[in-house]
Amino acid sequence: MSSFFEQELGRLFGDGKIFDNPACSGQACLGTLGKDLRVRVQFVSTHISGEYDALKLTVLNRTDGPVDIQVLKLEDLLGKKPVPGNPNFREGVTPHIWDCYGKLEWYAYRPTDADYETIRQAASQYLNVFRERQQERPQDGPKLVYICAPLRGDVEKNIEFARQKAQEVFQAGDIPVCPHLMFPPIADPENPQQDQAARDMGLRLVESCQEVHVYGPEWTEGMWAEIRHAMDLGIQVKTDQETIGRSPPRRQAARKGKGAR
């Protein structure tokens, strides 16, 4: 199901011309509008369950959450479309995606290139209002880079591994933000309350960074939480110095009992 939405959202926004850094994953497409604003776009149903007849655009501040929400109904943008040769639609049909027992497809009428462009321009016109309000500052100097790596298991070895990766980021001229070097001395991972507090603080640190770098052959539950949080906010996520696009590459899941990090 999600691959169809990814395909259609990618066709609308994947070229990066409507908003920056588009990443389509599942039923949503995420991107950036500037320094602090992010956008999430998804097809939604406004009338009948299983009939996706609108685009929902959510503008988010990366730290404060939703700023504004706009629903663009396809009927308002495209009107009714003729379906030649089909007596069931003499008055035409409103374009929408429908879920036919788990299979997604356009119902009776598939949008043309001109229709896609109409949808794109409507989304662009709405988002430009927020982009123009941004007081942008050029991104000069080093970036804040969050070090996302495992902690549990051989803790000392994993801390040293994260330290080495932080050093690589530092030597490349950016500022490493490494929770492995911050929290273990002050938060006991065996204490559930302290451990949860450290994880929550790690997610807050993610929000302050321009990039998240993912390291290690095994991605733990806590690492996935950081990756998803970054992608939800439109923060660039890299693994082995390659940007994650549609969705995070599959890695071996954390073994039961290893915890969050």
Secondary structure, DSSP 8 states (H G I E B T S, - for coil): -HHHHHHHHHHHHTTSSSSEEEEEETTEEEEESSSSEEEEEEEE-SSSTTEE-EEEEEEEETTTEEEEEEEEEHHHHH--B--TT-GGGTT-B---EEEETTEEEE-S----HHHHHHHHHHHHHHHHHHHHH-------S--EEEEE---SSSHHHHHHHHHHHHHHHHHTTSEEE-HHHHSTTTS-TTSHHHHHHHHHHHHHHHHT-SEEEE-SSB--HHHHHHHHHHHHTT-EEEETTEE--SS----B---TTS---
